[in-house]
Amino acid sequence: MKKTSIGGQAVIEGVMMKGPEDIAIAVRKPDGEIALKKEKLKSNRKKISKTPIIRGIFAFIDSMVIGVKALSYSAEFFEEEEEKPDKKPTKFENFMEKNMIPIAVVLSIAFSVGMFILLPTFAVSLLAPVAKKPIIMNMMEGIIRIIIFISYIAIISKMKDIARVFEYHGAEHKSIFCYENGEELTVENVRKYTRLHPRCGTSFLFIVMIVSILLFSLFKWPNILVRVVTRIALLPIVAGISYEIIKWAGRSDSKLVSIVSAPGMWLQKITTREPDDSQIEVAIEALKNVLVEDKDADLW
């Protein structure tokens, strides 16, 4: 089985795929046709991709930017038409429109840090009089963080629109598996593969949780302010280490990898759903447009 570096993301009624040279976004429009957007990757990505840990930090930020752009593109096909006011937009409105992507990325990161990093830290600090030992507080913080993470995923999975995105997420995984197994990219071939993939972003996020627990446990609890600053400062390192783990898991079939990947694979049963044929067609269209002639250029 080929271990490809090609990865993707589900968007609104579509799939984004990132290959060694291109990014392709395929979206099923309301009229049933598939819209495709394709663009070249920046050359500096290749240089950074060779440096361990650092490449993980860059990949995390890069995936956020690409992901927001892909979501914005897919959303354009489903926005309700509104009557534009006659007055000219204000400077603030112009600023927000021109800087929508970086603002969205910053807000996404801020939400994630607040929800999954700072909230558990503050929650455990309230229990400090009861759990006096740092090791106990670190364990409690990690448990609370995982509970919040799983609960958040479970809650949003009940939303109708998110459920559709999760179906496209399954189509993305199944099409990549088909390609990795060297089969022709047809709906029939793609359909028979599993929707659970070891290189999934869900698995990455769960590994981030585990790495953060282990890394943060090395530090004591001097006070809540120092604790918060330490957490935020170590986040890039956590992302870098987690990336190396997911990269290793994506190219190995050892039993240890199966054990490490198991929790993330289990969570994918929530974040992916079985797609229909039309959704698989969209994933195939996106994947085909990031393939390169050099069959070894996309090896993981």
JOHU-V845275 format. One line per field, one symbol per residue. ss: DSSP state (a for helix, b for strand, c for the rest). burial: # if it has 9 or more other ideal C-beta (glycine too) atoms within 8 Angstrom, else .. Layout:
ss=???
burial=???
This chain:
ss=cccbccbbbbbccbbbbbcccbbbbbbbcccccbbbbbbbcccaaaaacccccaaaaaaaaaaaaaaaaaaaaaacccccccccccccccaaaaaaaacaaaaaaaaaaaaaaaaaaaaaaaaaaccccccccaaaaaaaaaaaaaaaaaaaaaaacccaaaaaaaaaaaaaaaaaaaaaccccccaaaaacccccccccaaaaaaaaaaaaaaaacccccccaaaaaaaaaaaaaaaaaaaaaaaaaaaccccaaaaaaaaaaaaaaaaacccccaaaaaaaaaaaaccccccccccbc
burial=..####.#############.########....###.#..#...#..##...#######################.#................#.#...##.###..##..##############.##..#....#######.###.###.###..#....####################...#.#.###.#.######.############.###...#.....##.###.##.##############......#..##.###.##.####.#...#########.####.....#.#
